[in-house]
Every structure is written in C-alpha cells, then in structure tokens.
C-alpha cells in the first residue's frame, strides 16, 4: 500500500494506464467475444430446431413404416408358406423371407433359399450376384409361380 495520497494516485494512474494499453492492443477483443457468443447462441438454437425436426421426421418415417411393413411381412409369410409347402411335396426345401436393413430401404429385398438335395451344399440367399447355376433359376421361377394374385396388391 502506498504511504501517501500522491503515491496512491500514481499507483492508480499506472494501473489505469496498464489496463488501457491492454485494451488498446486488443481493442477488438470485446467485439470479437460478443460476436462469437452471439454466433454460438444462434448455432445452438439452429441445432435445437434441427434436432426437433429430425425427431418429427423420424416419427413420421416410423409411422409410415408401421403402416406398410406388417402388410409386407404378412404377404411374404403367405408366399413362404405356399412356396415351402409346394417344395416339400417335391422333396425339396424352400424358403422365402424378407431381407430387412432397418432404415436402409434400398437394401430391402426378398431372400429365396432352395436346397435341392440333402448332399448338396446349402446355398446362400439368391441374389443377382450368385445365380450362376440352373437350380437357383428354377427356384426363382418356382417362387414367382407361387406369388399371390397380382390383382390383390395392398395399398400403402
């Protein structure tokens, strides 16, 4: 603590000068801080709105999916029942199933599995990439012949 009032005033003046010199060196620092703070607030509000919109859209997608997926599963189950029964009569194993991929709808498909004899190795699900032998072609042909009447297509 300074001993006299003059020393105290001199110390105050030195401190004010130091503060002013820091402010003059960084005279835009306060404006930059306020600008960044405002931008952070704007981005936070935008993120909150985007998250709410995403949640609404996901709810809408799930509601739509809930309206068509059970119908599709039921249809595939009916096809599988007919397909499997007819293959069983020919002493051949056959199965049709829905290949689901959660939200990646481009990858949804129908898996057709056929086992023509007990000694033959089990074939993976038939896709366009592995239909090199005649038996998969026959399985696909038989699958299409067991499809339900095309005039009865459910409306989604």
N, C-alpha and C positions, 0 to 999 in steps of 0.2 A: 504494500500500500504506500503510495506517495505521501511524503511528510507535509507538503504544503498544497494549497489550493492550486497554485500555478503548476506544480508538478502533476497534480491530478488532472487539470485541464489539458496539459501537454500529453499525458498518457491517453486521455480520451481522444484527443485530436489524432494521435498516432494510430489508435485502434480504428477510428473512422477512416483515416487515410488508407490503412491496410484493407479494410472492407471495400472501400471504393475502388482500390486498384484491382482487387479480385473481380469485382463486378464489371469494371471497365475491360479487363482482359477477356471476360466471358459474358459480355453484355447480352448475348442472345441465348444464354443458357436457360434462363427462366422461361422465355418464349418457347424454346425448343422442348423443355419439360412439359409445359402446358399443352403444346401441340401433340406431343406423343401421348400424354394422358388422355386427351380427347379422342385420338385415334384408337387407343386401347379400348375406351368405352364404346366407341362406335362398332369396333370389330366384335366386342363381347356381345353387344345387342344383336348384331347380324348373326353371330354363331348361335345364339339362343333361338332366334327366329328360324334359322336353317334346321336346327335340331327338332323344333316343333313341327316344321313342315315335313321333315324326314319321317318323324313318328306318325304323322297323319297319313303320309303316302304308304308307309309300311302297313299300317292298319287297313288301308284301302286294298292294298295288294293281297293281304292275308284274307280279307273278306271275299274278294273275288276268287282267290284260290280255293277258299272254303266252299264256294258255290259250284265249281266245276270239277275239282279233284275227286270228291267222293263219287260223283257220277262216272267219271273216267275209270276209277278203280273198280267200281261195280261192273262196268262194261268189260273191262279186261278180265275180271274174275269170271264172268259168264263165258267169255271167249275161251279162257283157260279150261274151264270145266268141260265144255264141248270138245275142245281140242284134245285134252288129256284122255277123255273117255273114248273118243274115236281112235286115238293112237293105241290105247290099251287093248282095244279089240283087235288091232293088227300086231299085238305083241311087241309094241314099240313104246318107249317112254317119251312123252312130250309135255312141255310146259310153256305157258305164255305168261309173262309178268311185265309189270310197268317198271321201267328203269327211271327212278326219280333222282333228281340232283338239286334238292332244296330250292333255291331261288334262281338257279341257272337253267331257265326253261328251254334254252336252245339245246341242251344236252338230254332232255327227256326223250324217252324212246320206248319201244316195245322190245323185250327180250324174248326170243324164240329159242327154246332149248329142246333138242331132239337127241335121243340115244337109240340108234338103230339096232344094236345088238349088245349082248352082255360082255362080249370080249373086246369090243371096240372101245377105244379111249373116250372118255367123256369130253364132249365138245363144249367150248365156252359159248356164251350167248352169241347168236349170229348177228353180225353187223356187216355193213358194206365192205369192211376191210378183210373179213375172213370167210368169204363164201366161195372158196375155191373148188370144193368137191360137189358132186351131184347130190349127195344126201342133204346138205343144207338147202339146196334149191328145192328139193322135194318137200322139206319141212316148211319152207316159206310158202310154197304152193298150197300145201295142205292147210296151213294157218289161214291163208286168205280164203280158202274154200269154206272155212268154218266161221267166218265173220258173220255177225248178225245182219239181218236185212238192212241194206243201206238206206232204205226209206225211213227207218226209225233212227234218226240222228238226234240226240238230245240237243236242246237249245241252251247255250251257255250265255 
